[in-house]
Amino acid sequence: MIDLALFFCKMVLLRGKVDTTLFVFEKRQDCLLVKIYVDDIIFGATNDSLCNKFYKLMQGEFQMSMMGELNFFLGLQIKQCQEGIYISQLKYTKELLKKFGIEEGRTVSTPMATNVKIDKDEKGKSVDKSKYRGMIGSLLYLTTSRPDILHVVCLCARLQSNPNESHMSAVKRIFRYLKGTIQYGLFYPKNENFSLKGYSDSDYAEILMIGKSTSGSCQFLGDCLVSWFSKKQNCVSLSTAEAEYISAAFCCTQLLWMKQTLADYKCSFENVPIFCDNISAINIAQNPVHHNRTKHIRFDIIF
């Protein structure tokens, strides 16, 4: 990696300040982006001649082969067209359904039943922990391109220490949902809208066994969903406003990191909005006077 980075610097490629595995080369109106992942290199440019020149320079210095247009990487299937880029894990999903025997049977329209709480079930009958953990681990990797199952997968993942039949039923429901939506993925349309924005939401004390809330957030770059997470809050919230405020803080930290990272791609943002649906949390965030009334909220949230 060190020798490769020195070679890129000799080629007048600028190294990213936040992401040190990113290298950028600009020539007039054209731009070349080079991304290193372990022993793989992904690169692209606004001009085909820059790609060809880069490949010839790399081939003359290192033993490497050109795999052509990016269409498969780390289990992700990537389809590029004139309208944009489509990313999915279709092949991986089919393999999971076959591995865990969910190929047959009915499908469901939602990954989680709306009238069921996934919580600790001490009276339930225990199931095979190894199989349960294997299913959860496989689903967690699938959330790379399927944000629609992230929340319920994270809920089920919290119960891996002692899973019961009710928990296994919830996991199998996710697989039946995947069977009916196997073609789902992420589509990134080709446009020039690069406005950065985030959406924040939270429940209140949904995790009954410990009284903690769950934060949910997603970040968009233009019309493209580029980041999302569902996370158990570290502290117990005393109100819905506090739960929503903490969730907005998580969203804010992610947007700040993205704002700094995108600066390496020559994208700058002055005002980045966060959308929240709780009036009290919005008022606390907008008016510093309210911070004196919310001292029970940790200082790392009020930042």
N, C-alpha and C positions, 0 to 999 in steps of 0.2 A: 504493500500500500504506500509506503514511504517513497520507494523508487518511482512508482506510478505518479504520485503527487508531484514529485520533482520534475518528472518529464512533462506533465501538464503545465507546470509553471514555466518551463522553458518554451512551451508552445504558446505562451501568453494567454493562458486560460486563468481566469480569476476564480479563486477558491471561495466558496460560500462562507460567510462569517458565522452564520448560525448552523447550517448544515455543511460540515466539512467534507462530506462525500459528494458534494455538488460542485461542478466546475462550469464556468460560463465564458463563452467567447463571443464578442460582438464585432461585426464588420459592417460599417455603414448602417443600413436598415435591417440587416440580417443578424440572426443570433443562433448560436450552437449551444445546446445544453447537454452536459455529460453527467450521468449519475452512476456511482459505483455501489454495488451491493455484493460484498464478499469477493468472489472471483468473477462476477458478471458485470458487464458494463452496458447500460442503456443510454443511448444518445439519440438526439433528434435535432433538426434545424429547420429554419424557415426557408432554406435553400438546399436543394439536393446536392449541389456541388460541394457545400461545406461538409455534408455527411461523407461523401466519397473521398474528399481530401483528408478528413480525419481518419477514416478507415485505413487509407494507404499509409499514413504516418504511423499509425498504431501497428500495422502489420509489419512495417519495416523495423520497428523497435522491439516488438514482443511477438511471441508465438501465440497467435489467436486466429479465430475463424469468425466470419461474418454470418450470423444466423438469419439475416434478412429482416423483414418487417416484424415488429413485435406483435405476436399473437397468442403467446402462452408464457406466463411467468409466475412462478411460485404458486401454482394451482389456479391462477386467475386466467380466464380466457378473455382475450382482448380482440375486439373486432373494430377496425377503423374503416370509416366510410366518409363520404362527402358531407353528411349531415352532422357527424360527430363521432364519438367513441363509446362503444358499449362494452361494459365489463361484467362478467358473470362467472359463476363457479358451477356451471351446468354439469360438467363431467364429474366433478368432485361430489356434487349432490347425488347423482345417480349411483356412484360408488357407495355412498353412505347408506342410501336406501337398501341397496343390495346387501351390504355388510351386516346391517341390523335387522334384516328380514321385514322391511316395511314396503316391499314392492307391491304386495297385494293388499286389498282392503279399501275401505272408503276414504275419501279425503274430507277435510274440513276447511271452512272459509276463513278462520282466524287461528293464529298460533296459540291463543290462550282463551279459555272460557271466561266470559265476562262476570259470571256469577260465582266463581270459585277463587278462593284465596290460597295461594301457594305459600304454605307456612309449615312450621315444625309440627309433625304429627307423631306424637309419642305413643299413641295407641295403635298406629298402623303396623302392618306386617313388613318386616325388613326385606330388602331385595339385594341382589348381587351388587356389591359396591364397585367392583372392578368394571362390570358392564356399564353401570350408571355413570361412572367417571369417564369411561371411554366415550360414551354418547355425548356427555357434556363437553369434553375436550374437542370432539369433532365439530360440534355445533358452534363452539366459540370461534374456531377458525373460519367457519362459514359466515360469521357475522362481518367478515371483511368486505363482502359485497351484498349482504342481506341485513340492512339496519332494521327491517321490519320484525326480525325475531330477536333482536338484541336484548330487549327488556326482559322477556320471559326466560330467555336462556340464562341471563344473569341471576334471575330469581331462583331458578332451579340449581344453579351452580353453588349457591350459598348453602345447599342442603346435602353436600357430598359426603359429609362426615357420617351421616346415618340416614341414608335414603330409604323411603318406604314405598309401598305400592302406589299411594296417591301421587307421590313425586314422579315415579316411573310413568304413570299414566299421563302426567302433564308433559313429560319429555316425549313420549310416543305421539302425543297430539301435535307437537311441533313437527315431527317427521311426517305425519299425515298431511299437515298444512304444506310442507315443502313438496310433497308429492303432487299436490294440486297446483302449485305455483313454481314448478321446477324451472321454468323459463325466466323467472324474475332476475333482475340484475340492476346495475346502475348505468344510466345513459347520460353522457356529457355532451350536450349540443354544442355545435360550433357557432360561437358568437363572440362579440367583443365586450360583453358586459362582465366586468371584473370587480363589481362592488362586493365588499366583504360584509357579512352580517351573521348574527347568531340568534338562535331561538332557545329559550330556557323554560323549563317547567319542573314541577315537583309534586309528589303526593304528600300526604301528611301521616306519618307513623304507620305506613303500610306494613312494615315488618313488625308484626305484633309481638314476636318473641323477645325483641330487644327494644321496641319502641322507636326505632330509627326510621327516617324518611329516605326516599330514593330520588336522586337528582337525574334529570334527563336533559340532554342538550344536543343541538346539531348546528353545524356551521355551513354556510353556503358561500360559494364564490360565484357571484352572478346567479345563474339558474342551476348551478351544479352543487350537489351535496358532496362535500369533501371531508367532513369529519363529524363523528357522532359518538355519544357514550351514554351509558346508563350506570350510575354509581351509587352505592350506599353511602349516605352521609356519615362522617366520622363522629359527629356529636348528635345528641338528642335535641331536636327542635321543640320549642315550647309553643309554637303557633304555626299556622299555615304561612303567615307572612315571613317568619324566620326561615322556614323550609324553602320557600320560593327565593328568598334573598340569598341563601347559601348556594342554591342551584345557579342563580345568576352570577355569583362570584366564580363558580367553577367554569361557567361559560366564558366569563371575562378573561380568566387566565389562559384558556385555550385560544381565544381570539388574539390576545397579546402575543402569544407564541407564534401564531400563524402570521400575524402582521410583521413580526421580525423576520420570519422565515421567507415570506414572499418578497421582502426587500432584496434578497439575493437574486430573485427573478426579475428585478427592476420594476416591481409593482409597489406603489406607495399608497397609503390610505391615511387621510386626516381624521375623519369621523367614521367610526365603526359602530353601528347600532346593535343593541341587544333587545330582543322582543320578549316581554314578560307579561303574563296575564293576571298579575296580582297587583292591585292598586297600592296596597300598603308597602309592598316591597319596592315598587317604583318610587314612591314618595321618600322612603328611607334612603334609597340610592341617590336621588336627585338633590336632597336637602341635607347638608352635613349637620344641621342643627339637630336632626333626629338621632344622630349617632350618640349623643349624650344620653338619650333615652333608651338606648339599646346596648348598654355596656355588657349585658350578659352574652351578646353575640361576640364570638372570638375576634380578636384584632386582625387575624390573618384573613377573615372574611370581609371585614369593613374596608380593607385596603382599596 
